[in-house]
Amino acid sequence: MNSQPNGSQAPAQQPPHLALDAERRIEPASLGDIIQWFLDRDPRVGVVRHTRVEEVFQWKQRAAREAGEEVFEFARAEDRFAVGVMQALMRNQSEGELHDWIGQLLNALDDATRTNEEIARAYRLADGDSSRVAESEKIPTASGREVYLTCCWLEALCTAEVRVLGWLYQELYGRPFHPDNFTRA
């Protein structure tokens, strides 16, 4: 927070900086602060808290359980998002790996967005704050509903993860992420 002339605190305009220890490992508390900052202040990340997204997330977990998949139970969509950011950093510890991962997220986001646009147009699904689960009932097949709702979840999750991981990429490697700004030697 920044101090104002009257002594009050104004919200920070940028996320807090990422803290690294002596071995350049991420300090978990600073990562938590960054994730929280984005959830609280960036609407593209905070969308994972929206009731419409939460409903789709809960549907996704239930559908996976019913399909017999091993599912780690998360209480809320935002918890799943935060763990995903942490896992991405743990699994992608070099610049090239993180760059590739963010690129994969962008591709998944693009595919999910296009698929949802096509399905919404084909079945005249309502846009806006209406329930995606309720709207999916207009799709005549169970597999079509599953594709639509899975893509709804992927749109929200990938958007949020790309925003935070993009910031972390810049913090870690000193330059903004761009799909074409990394070449392997």
LUMFI-305021 format. One line per 5 residues: number of its first residue (from 0); their letters; for each residue y negated, z negated, x of N, C-alpha, C. Coordinates in Angstrom, 2 decimals. Example, Ala and Ser with C-alpha at 12.3 -4.5 7.8 and 13.67 -1.06 7.14 Angstrom:
2
0) AS) 5.69,-7.80,13.19,4.50,-7.80,12.30,3.30,-7.80,13.20; 2.25,-7.08,12.85,1.06,-7.14,13.67,-0.03,-7.87,12.90
This chain:
185
0) MNSQP) 1.18,0.00,0.84,0.00,0.00,0.00,-1.24,0.00,0.88; -2.25,0.66,0.40,-3.52,0.71,1.12,-4.50,-0.24,0.46; -5.23,-0.98,1.28,-6.20,-1.93,0.76,-7.46,-1.19,0.32; -8.00,-1.57,-0.81,-9.20,-0.98,-1.38,-10.39,-1.89,-1.09; -11.63,-1.37,-1.20,-12.81,-2.20,-0.93,-12.84,-3.50,-1.73
5) NGSQA) -12.33,-3.50,-2.94,-12.35,-4.71,-3.77,-11.17,-5.63,-3.48; -10.36,-5.28,-2.46,-9.23,-6.12,-2.10,-7.95,-5.78,-2.84; -8.02,-4.91,-3.85,-6.81,-4.55,-4.59,-5.97,-3.58,-3.76; -4.75,-3.39,-4.17,-3.84,-2.50,-3.46,-3.67,-1.20,-4.25; -3.82,-0.06,-3.58,-3.57,1.24,-4.19,-2.21,1.73,-3.70
10) PAQQP) -1.49,2.45,-4.54,-0.18,2.94,-4.11,-0.32,3.92,-2.95; 0.64,3.88,-2.04,0.64,4.80,-0.91,0.77,6.23,-1.42; 0.02,7.13,-0.78,0.05,8.53,-1.19,1.23,9.28,-0.59; 1.79,8.74,0.47,2.95,9.36,1.10,4.05,8.32,1.23; 5.29,8.79,1.30,6.39,7.83,1.46,6.23,7.05,2.76
15) PHLAL) 6.84,5.88,2.81,6.82,5.13,4.06,7.56,5.91,5.15; 7.26,5.59,6.38,7.94,6.26,7.49,9.35,5.70,7.66; 10.22,6.54,8.16,11.59,6.17,8.44,11.63,5.38,9.74; 12.25,4.22,9.72,12.38,3.40,10.93,13.74,3.66,11.57; 13.71,3.80,12.89,14.94,4.01,13.65,15.09,2.87,14.65
20) DAERR) 16.34,2.50,14.94,16.55,1.46,15.94,16.53,2.09,17.33; 16.83,1.31,18.36,16.75,1.77,19.74,17.70,2.96,20.02; 18.79,3.03,19.29,19.74,4.15,19.47,19.44,5.31,18.52; 18.27,5.28,17.89,17.82,6.31,16.94,18.70,6.37,15.69; 19.28,5.23,15.31,20.01,5.13,14.05,19.01,4.69,12.98
25) IEPAS) 19.23,5.16,11.79,18.33,4.85,10.67,18.46,3.39,10.29; 17.32,2.72,10.17,17.29,1.34,9.68,17.51,1.39,8.17; 18.59,0.79,7.66,18.91,0.88,6.23,17.77,0.44,5.31; 17.04,-0.61,5.67,15.96,-1.09,4.79,14.87,-0.04,4.65; 14.56,0.66,5.73,13.51,1.69,5.63,13.98,2.85,4.77
30) LGDII) 15.26,3.19,4.87,15.80,4.26,4.02,15.73,3.84,2.55; 16.07,2.60,2.28,15.97,2.08,0.91,14.54,2.13,0.39; 13.58,1.79,1.25,12.17,1.85,0.84,11.73,3.28,0.52; 12.21,4.23,1.30,11.85,5.64,1.07,12.46,6.12,-0.24; 13.72,5.83,-0.46,14.36,6.25,-1.72,13.64,5.62,-2.90
35) QWFLD) 13.31,4.34,-2.81,12.59,3.66,-3.89,11.22,4.28,-4.12; 10.51,4.60,-3.04,9.19,5.22,-3.16,9.30,6.53,-3.95; 10.27,7.35,-3.60,10.43,8.62,-4.31,10.81,8.41,-5.77; 11.71,7.47,-6.04,12.09,7.20,-7.43,10.88,6.75,-8.26; 10.01,5.95,-7.65,8.86,5.41,-8.37,7.70,6.38,-8.50
40) RDPRV) 7.55,7.30,-7.54,6.31,8.09,-7.48,6.47,9.60,-7.56; 7.64,10.12,-7.37,7.84,11.57,-7.40,8.60,11.93,-8.68; 7.94,12.60,-9.63,8.60,12.88,-10.90,9.86,13.74,-10.77; 9.95,14.57,-9.74,11.15,15.40,-9.56,12.33,14.57,-9.08; 12.06,13.42,-8.47,13.12,12.50,-8.08,13.35,11.49,-9.19
45) GVVRH) 12.27,10.97,-9.75,12.36,9.97,-10.82,13.07,10.49,-12.06; 13.25,11.79,-12.16,13.94,12.35,-13.33,15.36,11.80,-13.45; 15.95,11.34,-12.33,17.29,10.78,-12.43,17.32,9.50,-13.26; 16.14,8.95,-13.55,16.05,7.76,-14.41,15.84,8.12,-15.88; 15.58,9.37,-16.16,15.28,9.80,-17.54,16.53,9.60,-18.41
50) TRVEE) 16.31,9.18,-19.64,17.45,8.92,-20.54,18.30,10.17,-20.75; 17.67,11.33,-20.76,18.43,12.58,-20.94,19.36,12.81,-19.74; 18.88,12.55,-18.52,19.71,12.72,-17.32,20.77,11.64,-17.28; 20.41,10.43,-17.61,21.38,9.33,-17.62,22.53,9.63,-18.59; 22.19,10.17,-19.74,23.23,10.52,-20.73,24.20,11.55,-20.17
55) VFQWK) 23.67,12.56,-19.48,24.52,13.59,-18.89,25.37,12.99,-17.77; 24.76,12.13,-16.96,25.51,11.48,-15.88,26.67,10.67,-16.45; 26.42,9.88,-17.49,27.49,9.06,-18.09,28.57,9.96,-18.69; 28.17,11.07,-19.30,29.14,12.05,-19.81,30.01,12.56,-18.66; 29.37,12.90,-17.53,30.08,13.45,-16.37,31.11,12.46,-15.85
60) QRAAR) 30.73,11.20,-15.72,31.68,10.19,-15.25,32.85,10.04,-16.22; 32.54,9.99,-17.51,33.58,9.85,-18.53,34.52,11.04,-18.52; 33.98,12.25,-18.42,34.79,13.46,-18.41,35.71,13.49,-17.19; 35.20,13.05,-16.05,36.03,13.03,-14.84,37.18,12.03,-14.98; 36.88,10.86,-15.53,37.94,9.87,-15.76,39.00,10.41,-16.70
65) EAGEE) 38.55,11.02,-17.80,39.48,11.55,-18.79,40.32,12.69,-18.23; 39.80,13.39,-17.23,40.54,14.48,-16.59,41.49,13.94,-15.51; 41.51,12.62,-15.33,42.40,12.01,-14.36,41.88,12.04,-12.93; 40.62,12.37,-12.75,40.04,12.39,-11.42,39.77,10.96,-10.96; 39.90,10.74,-9.65,39.50,9.45,-9.10,37.99,9.43,-9.05
70) VFEFA) 37.39,8.50,-9.76,35.94,8.44,-9.88,35.46,7.09,-9.42; 34.50,7.09,-8.49,33.84,5.84,-8.15,32.81,5.58,-9.24; 32.92,4.46,-9.90,32.05,4.15,-11.03,30.67,3.69,-10.55; 29.66,4.39,-11.01,28.28,4.00,-10.78,27.70,3.52,-12.10; 26.90,2.48,-12.05,26.29,1.96,-13.27,25.25,2.93,-13.82
75) RAEDR) 24.53,3.59,-12.91,23.43,4.46,-13.35,23.36,5.70,-12.47; 22.73,6.72,-12.99,22.54,7.97,-12.26,21.74,7.74,-10.98; 20.73,6.88,-11.04,19.91,6.67,-9.85,20.72,6.02,-8.73; 21.73,5.22,-9.07,22.59,4.64,-8.05,23.40,5.74,-7.36; 23.94,6.65,-8.16,24.70,7.78,-7.60,23.81,8.63,-6.70
80) FAVGV) 22.58,8.88,-7.12,21.64,9.64,-6.31,21.38,8.95,-4.97; 21.09,7.65,-4.98,20.78,6.92,-3.75,21.96,6.94,-2.79; 23.16,6.74,-3.30,24.35,6.78,-2.44,24.53,8.20,-1.88; 24.25,9.21,-2.67,24.35,10.58,-2.19,23.42,10.87,-1.03; 22.20,10.34,-1.09,21.26,10.53,0.02,21.79,9.84,1.27
85) MQALM) 22.28,8.62,1.11,22.80,7.89,2.27,24.02,8.58,2.86; 24.92,9.05,2.00,26.11,9.75,2.49,25.72,11.03,3.21; 24.74,11.76,2.69,24.32,13.00,3.33,23.83,12.73,4.75; 23.09,11.65,4.94,22.58,11.32,6.27,23.70,10.86,7.20; 24.67,10.14,6.66,25.79,9.67,7.49,26.69,10.83,7.92
90) RNQSE) 26.88,11.79,7.03,27.79,12.91,7.31,27.12,14.05,8.07; 25.82,14.10,8.06,25.08,15.21,8.67,24.09,14.65,9.67; 24.59,14.24,10.83,23.79,13.49,11.78,23.02,14.32,12.79; 23.23,15.62,12.81,22.43,16.47,13.70,21.46,17.28,12.84; 20.45,17.84,13.50,19.49,18.65,12.77,20.17,19.84,12.10
95) GELHD) 21.06,20.50,12.82,21.75,21.65,12.24,22.59,21.29,11.04; 23.30,20.18,11.12,24.13,19.74,10.00,23.29,19.40,8.77; 22.20,18.64,8.98,21.35,18.27,7.86,20.67,19.51,7.28; 20.25,20.40,8.14,19.63,21.65,7.67,20.61,22.43,6.81; 21.85,22.56,7.27,22.86,23.28,6.48,23.13,22.59,5.15
100) WIGQL) 23.18,21.25,5.16,23.45,20.51,3.93,22.34,20.72,2.90; 21.10,20.63,3.35,19.98,20.85,2.43,20.03,22.28,1.90; 20.38,23.23,2.75,20.54,24.62,2.30,21.62,24.75,1.24; 22.73,24.03,1.41,23.80,24.05,0.40,23.32,23.45,-0.91; 22.55,22.36,-0.82,21.99,21.76,-2.04,21.07,22.74,-2.76
105) LNALD) 20.24,23.45,-2.00,19.34,24.44,-2.61,20.13,25.56,-3.28; 21.22,26.00,-2.67,22.06,27.03,-3.28,22.71,26.52,-4.57; 23.21,25.28,-4.54,23.82,24.69,-5.74,22.78,24.53,-6.83; 21.58,24.13,-6.46,20.49,24.00,-7.43,20.16,25.34,-8.06; 20.06,26.37,-7.25,19.76,27.71,-7.76,20.85,28.19,-8.72
110) DATRT) 22.10,28.01,-8.32,23.22,28.42,-9.19,23.22,27.65,-10.51; 23.02,26.34,-10.44,23.02,25.52,-11.66,21.87,25.90,-12.57; 20.71,26.14,-12.00,19.54,26.51,-12.80,19.77,27.84,-13.50; 20.25,28.83,-12.77,20.52,30.15,-13.38,21.58,30.07,-14.47; 22.63,29.34,-14.19,23.70,29.20,-15.18,23.17,28.55,-16.45
115) NEEIA) 22.40,27.47,-16.30,21.85,26.80,-17.48,20.88,27.68,-18.25; 20.08,28.45,-17.55,19.16,29.36,-18.24,19.94,30.38,-19.06; 21.00,30.94,-18.48,21.82,31.92,-19.20,22.50,31.30,-20.42; 23.06,30.12,-20.25,23.75,29.45,-21.36,22.75,29.07,-22.44; 21.62,28.52,-22.04,20.61,28.11,-23.02,20.12,29.31,-23.83
120) RAYRL) 19.92,30.41,-23.15,19.48,31.62,-23.85,20.57,32.14,-24.78; 21.80,32.19,-24.30,22.91,32.73,-25.10,23.19,31.92,-26.36; 23.03,30.61,-26.28,23.36,29.74,-27.43,22.13,29.13,-28.08; 20.95,29.59,-27.67,19.68,29.13,-28.23,19.57,27.60,-28.21; 19.82,27.06,-27.04,19.75,25.61,-26.89,18.29,25.18,-26.76
125) ADGDS) 17.97,24.05,-27.35,16.60,23.54,-27.32,16.26,23.06,-25.91; 15.01,23.24,-25.55,14.50,22.80,-24.26,13.74,21.49,-24.45; 13.23,20.93,-23.38,12.42,19.72,-23.53,13.23,18.46,-23.43; 12.83,17.45,-24.20,13.45,16.14,-24.11,14.63,15.92,-25.04; 15.14,16.99,-25.63,16.30,16.82,-26.52,17.53,16.47,-25.69
130) SRVAE) 18.49,15.84,-26.31,19.73,15.46,-25.65,20.51,16.71,-25.25; 20.82,16.79,-23.96,21.63,17.92,-23.47,23.05,17.81,-24.01; 23.55,16.60,-24.15,24.90,16.42,-24.67,24.96,16.90,-26.11; 23.98,16.53,-26.92,23.94,16.98,-28.31,23.76,18.49,-28.38; 22.88,19.04,-27.56,22.66,20.50,-27.55,23.92,21.24,-27.14
135) SEKIP) 24.71,20.65,-26.26,25.92,21.32,-25.78,26.93,21.57,-26.91; 26.80,20.82,-28.01,27.71,21.01,-29.14,27.55,22.38,-29.78; 26.45,23.07,-29.51,26.24,24.43,-30.01,27.08,25.45,-29.25; 27.62,25.04,-28.12,28.46,25.92,-27.31,29.88,25.82,-27.87; 30.49,26.95,-28.25,31.74,26.90,-29.01,32.98,26.47,-28.23
140) TASGR) 32.96,26.49,-26.90,34.17,26.13,-26.16,33.94,24.87,-25.33; 35.00,24.11,-25.15,34.93,22.90,-24.33,34.59,23.26,-22.89; 35.16,24.34,-22.38,34.87,24.71,-20.99,33.41,25.14,-20.83; 32.86,25.81,-21.82,31.45,26.19,-21.78,30.54,24.97,-21.80; 30.90,23.99,-22.64,30.11,22.74,-22.68,30.19,22.02,-21.34
145) EVYLT) 31.38,22.01,-20.74,31.55,21.35,-19.46,30.72,22.03,-18.37; 30.72,23.34,-18.33,29.91,24.07,-17.35,28.44,23.74,-17.55; 27.98,23.80,-18.78,26.58,23.54,-19.08,26.17,22.13,-18.66; 26.92,21.13,-19.07,26.54,19.75,-18.77,26.68,19.43,-17.28; 27.68,19.99,-16.63,27.80,19.81,-15.18,26.60,20.41,-14.47
150) CCWLE) 26.18,21.58,-14.91,25.01,22.20,-14.30,23.73,21.42,-14.60; 23.64,20.81,-15.77,22.49,19.94,-16.06,22.43,18.80,-15.06; 23.57,18.18,-14.81,23.62,17.09,-13.85,23.27,17.58,-12.44; 23.85,18.71,-12.04,23.58,19.24,-10.71,22.11,19.59,-10.52; 21.48,20.11,-11.55,20.05,20.43,-11.45,19.23,19.18,-11.12
155) ALCTA) 19.48,18.11,-11.86,18.73,16.87,-11.64,19.06,16.26,-10.27; 20.34,16.15,-9.96,20.77,15.52,-8.72,20.31,16.30,-7.50; 20.54,17.60,-7.49,20.17,18.41,-6.32,18.66,18.44,-6.12; 17.90,18.52,-7.20,16.44,18.49,-7.06,16.00,17.20,-6.39; 16.51,16.09,-6.86,16.13,14.79,-6.31,16.57,14.66,-4.85
160) EVRVL) 17.80,15.04,-4.56,18.29,14.91,-3.19,17.53,15.81,-2.23; 17.23,17.03,-2.64,16.48,17.94,-1.77,15.11,17.37,-1.45; 14.45,16.80,-2.44,13.11,16.22,-2.20,13.18,15.12,-1.14; 14.10,14.20,-1.29,14.17,13.07,-0.37,14.72,13.51,0.99; 15.77,14.30,1.00,16.33,14.74,2.27,15.35,15.64,3.03
165) GWLYQ) 14.55,16.40,2.31,13.53,17.22,2.96,12.51,16.35,3.69; 12.10,15.26,3.04,11.17,14.33,3.68,11.83,13.69,4.91; 13.07,13.27,4.76,13.78,12.62,5.86,14.01,13.60,7.01; 14.28,14.84,6.71,14.43,15.86,7.73,13.16,15.92,8.58; 12.02,15.95,7.93,10.74,15.99,8.64,10.54,14.72,9.48
170) ELYGR) 10.90,13.59,8.92,10.76,12.34,9.66,11.67,12.33,10.90; 12.87,12.84,10.75,13.83,12.81,11.84,13.56,13.86,12.92; 13.12,15.05,12.50,13.06,16.17,13.44,11.65,16.70,13.68; 10.65,16.06,13.09,9.27,16.37,13.42,8.73,17.68,12.87; 9.41,18.26,11.93,8.92,19.49,11.30,9.47,19.56,9.88
175) PFHPD) 8.72,20.21,9.00,9.19,20.31,7.62,10.46,21.17,7.53; 11.29,20.82,6.56,12.46,21.65,6.30,12.00,22.95,5.67; 12.59,24.02,6.10,12.45,25.33,5.45,13.78,26.03,5.64; 14.27,26.74,4.64,15.59,27.36,4.77,15.75,28.24,6.02; 14.66,28.81,6.49,14.75,29.74,7.63,14.17,29.19,8.93
180) NFTRA) 13.96,27.87,9.03,13.29,27.38,10.24,14.23,26.80,11.29; 15.51,27.02,11.14,16.45,26.47,12.11,17.36,27.58,12.59; 17.43,27.74,13.91,18.37,28.69,14.49,19.20,27.95,15.52; 20.44,28.27,15.57,21.34,27.64,16.53,21.23,28.35,17.87; 21.26,27.56,18.91,21.15,28.13,20.27,22.47,28.73,20.71
